Amino acid sequence: MRRGTTSRRLVVVPSAGRTLAVAVGDDVIVAWPHIAPHVPGAFAELLQPDEHLAARAVAVPDAPPDARRVINAHLHVLHLASGTLCVHAVAMHRPGQGAVLLLGGHGAGKTLAGLALAARGWQWLAGDVTLLDVAADGGPFVRGGTTAILGRRGAVRRWFPDLDLPEAGPVVVDLRRSNTSAVGPGRVPVVAAVLVCLDADPSAAGGVLGRVDRHTAATAWLRGSGHLLDRLLDAGEQPLRSLEDEHAQRRRIRYVHALAGSTGFYAVRGTPYDVSRRVEQLVEDRWTR
């Protein structure tokens, strides 16, 4: 990895009770309050590490976007070693009933479904990447996640005009507000996982939800849990996926199969409001069994 010429400081990135020592340049220090919402389990503060952590510090690029990608890839490996997957998923919490993970690729409608659930009284646990404790007794549990709530401006304006999102601006916008900020009530048990496919036709018949077979569920978990490794750096050609060695890969696959066998996995198609109603009914049905 190419190193910059700026001075570097040793700092600790705290992530949901675990720490990653990194050597960063001044630009990253200044940009950290903007980076932290996109780092799972992190906060706006970086702490000075103890001297014994210096030998294990990870050198990250000087450019803040690449610094975030490298930090997140190393956090993937760090959490995996302790039984936690970093999953590309929105996590929503219904107090007293547990959490639901909304999975899907970029643009699938995870955030829109989350906004619709938030309008029904659900709380945000993670806006884009969820930390999922898999190797815990009684799990899986949501341990935390990213606090940024990322949505596509045009879609949000269409489905949620009451948010008064301006027409002009970046295509992808962070929707964190006082009423949509991610919260962290502790480790929350997962009730179900849902693969979201947003239907652009509002005349569709109320949304469709169905159970997903185990192999399809395992494939979705595998793709979602490799999200932080499947990033390209703007500078250099370092493949972030190489940070996960064969032992770590086998561990992740073992966790994926465990999730596919123990966690109810469903697919839902419809408008954001249809999806939110179907998810809420799913949780109520599972809760009353």
PyMOL commands that set and color helices and strands:
alter all, ss='L'
color gray80, all
select helices_A, chain A and resi 26-38+51-56+64-80+110-119+153-159+161-163+214-225+240-243+246-262+272-288
alter helices_A, ss='H'
color red, helices_A
select strands_A, chain A and resi 8-15+18-25+58-59+84-94+98-103+123-126+129-133+141-145+150-152+172-174+188-198+208-211+265-270
alter strands_A, ss='S'
color yellow, strands_A
deselect
rebuild
show_as cartoon
